[in-house]
Each structure stands twice: as structure tokens, then as C-alpha cells.
Amino acid sequence: MKTRLITREGYLKLKQELDFLWREERPEVTKKVTWAASLGDRSENADYQYNKKRLREIDRRVRYLTKCMEELRIVDYSPQQNGKVFFGAQVEIENEEGQTLSFRIVGYDEIFGRKDYISIDSPMARALLKKEVGDSAIVNTPVGDAVWYINEIFYPAAE
């Protein structure tokens, strides 16, 4: 089950995508479908078939975004979060071999296309929650438990 949280910038990004799809791309594709349909035989009309498929994809994404945005709860930065790992934190961690990772803990709908974001539902994020700089976190992995140490915590929205 996905935690239905999102950062304010993540929400604005989804809203921007929804607006673009609904106000710009969908009307443009609809015009192409109408034009291609007016040419006659639709069964061998590649423009018609491709744009009709694209229209279904747009509609599916618009439905998903609309439903998703109704259910999401925006979590803004709060000064009480300082010094501890909570939703929206940018965290730098290090393991015993000296390997470091840096990422931001965000909602599920924000992680796609970003290598520096992890979901609040991930085992790593769950292990780090409420920890402070210098604390260790034990993360359950498929190959066994891994220990990570927190080097830095900050909240990008607070900067």
C-alpha cells in the first residue's frame, strides 16, 4: 500500500502535468484524430490509429492524476523537523565500507525519473525515519541487514 503523501513541489509538478495534458496535448491530439478520421478508411490509416491510441493514453493518465491528486496529502516543511529524518528530508548516509548515498525521502508519485529520490515506503526510508545525524540505521535487504550511518540531514524547502 502506497503512503498517500507528497511534497508541495511534487504536487505542483503533477498539477502542471495534468494541466498540460488536458489543456494542450489532448486538444491537439483530438484535432489530429478528427482530421485523420475525415480521410476515410480508418482501418489502414496510421495517423488515425496512432493518435487514437495516444488519446487513450492521455485519458488514462488524466484519470490517474485526477484521482491521485484528490487522495494525496501535501506535507510542507515544519521547523520542528530540524535535526531528524522525516518526510521531505534530504539525507546523506554512509556505510562501513565508506560508500555514501544522498537522496530525498518523498512520496511514491515523485520518484519516477529521479535517481536522487526514494519513496517513503522503501525499506531504507522506513529505517531512517526519526533518526538524527550520527545515528545508525539497520536496513533489511534481500542479502541481509545493512548498517548505514547518517552524515547529514537538511530540508530543501527550508533553504
C-alpha positions in Angstrom: 0.0 0.0 0.0 1.4 3.4 -1.0 1.5 6.1 1.6 -0.5 9.0 0.1 1.9 11.8 0.9 3.6 14.3 -1.4 5.8 17.3 -1.1 4.4 20.7 -2.3 6.8 20.8 -5.3 5.8 17.3 -6.2 2.1 18.2 -6.1 2.7 21.2 -8.3 4.6 19.1 -10.8 1.7 16.6 -11.0 -0.7 19.5 -11.4 1.4 21.0 -14.2 1.5 17.7 -16.0 -2.3 17.4 -15.7 -2.8 20.9 -17.0 -0.5 20.3 -19.9 -2.2 17.0 -20.9 -5.7 18.4 -20.5 -5.3 21.9 -21.9 -2.6 21.4 -24.6 -1.8 17.9 -25.6 -5.3 16.4 -25.6 -6.9 19.1 -27.8 -4.0 18.8 -30.2 -4.3 15.0 -30.5 -8.1 15.3 -30.8 -7.7 17.6 -33.8 -5.3 15.1 -35.4 -7.8 12.2 -34.8 -10.6 14.3 -36.3 -8.5 15.2 -39.3 -7.3 11.6 -39.8 -10.9 10.2 -39.5 -12.1 12.6 -42.2 -9.7 11.0 -44.7 -11.9 7.9 -44.9 -10.9 4.3 -44.3 -9.7 4.2 -40.7 -8.5 0.6 -40.7 -5.4 1.4 -42.7 -4.9 5.0 -41.5 -1.7 5.0 -39.4 -2.3 8.7 -38.3 -5.8 7.8 -37.0 -4.7 4.6 -35.2 -1.6 6.2 -33.6 -3.4 9.3 -32.4 -6.4 7.4 -31.2 -4.0 5.2 -29.1 -2.3 8.3 -27.8 -5.6 9.8 -26.9 -6.4 6.7 -24.8 -3.0 7.0 -23.1 -3.6 10.7 -22.3 -7.1 10.0 -20.9 -5.8 7.1 -18.8 -3.0 9.4 -17.3 -5.5 12.3 -16.8 -7.9 9.9 -14.9 -5.0 8.6 -12.8 -3.7 12.1 -12.0 -7.1 13.4 -11.1 -7.9 10.5 -8.8 -4.4 10.6 -7.3 -4.4 14.3 -6.6 -7.7 14.0 -4.7 -6.2 11.4 -2.4 -2.8 12.9 -1.8 -1.9 14.9 1.3 0.6 17.7 0.8 3.3 17.7 3.5 5.1 21.0 4.0 8.3 21.6 5.9 8.0 22.4 9.6 10.8 23.8 11.8 10.1 21.0 14.3 11.6 18.5 11.8 15.1 20.1 12.0 17.8 17.6 13.1 15.7 14.5 12.4 14.7 12.5 9.3 11.1 12.9 8.3 9.2 13.1 5.1 10.8 15.6 2.6 14.3 15.3 4.2 17.4 15.3 2.0 19.7 12.7 3.7 23.4 11.8 3.2 24.3 8.4 4.6 27.4 6.2 4.7 28.1 2.5 5.3 31.0 0.8 6.9 32.8 0.4 3.6 32.8 4.2 3.1 30.1 4.2 0.3 27.9 7.3 0.6 24.4 7.9 -0.8 22.4 11.1 -0.9 18.7 11.2 -1.6 15.5 12.9 -0.6 12.6 11.0 1.0 9.4 11.8 -0.9 6.1 10.3 -1.9 5.7 7.4 -4.4 4.4 9.6 -7.2 7.5 11.8 -7.1 10.3 9.1 -7.5 9.9 8.4 -11.2 12.7 9.7 -13.4 14.7 10.8 -10.3 17.7 8.8 -9.1 18.1 11.1 -6.1 14.6 10.5 -4.6 13.4 7.4 -2.7 9.8 6.6 -1.6 8.7 7.0 2.0 7.6 3.4 1.7 11.0 2.0 0.9 12.9 -0.1 3.5 15.7 2.5 3.5 13.4 5.4 4.3 11.5 3.4 6.9 14.8 2.6 8.7 15.9 6.2 8.6 12.7 7.9 9.9 13.2 9.8 13.2 16.9 9.3 13.2 19.5 12.1 13.8 22.9 12.9 12.4 25.4 10.3 13.8 22.7 7.6 14.3 22.9 4.3 12.6 20.0 2.6 10.8 19.7 -1.0 10.1 18.1 -1.7 6.7 16.7 -5.1 5.8 17.9 -6.1 2.3 17.5 -9.3 0.3 21.1 -10.2 1.2 20.8 -9.4 4.9 20.8 -6.4 7.2 22.9 -3.4 6.2 24.1 -0.7 8.6 24.1 2.9 7.4 25.2 6.0 9.4 23.6 9.4 8.9 26.1 12.1 8.0 23.7 15.0 7.1 20.1 15.9 7.2 18.5 19.0 5.6 15.2 20.1 4.2 15.4 21.7 0.8 12.1 23.6 1.3 13.7 25.3 4.4 16.7 26.7 2.4 
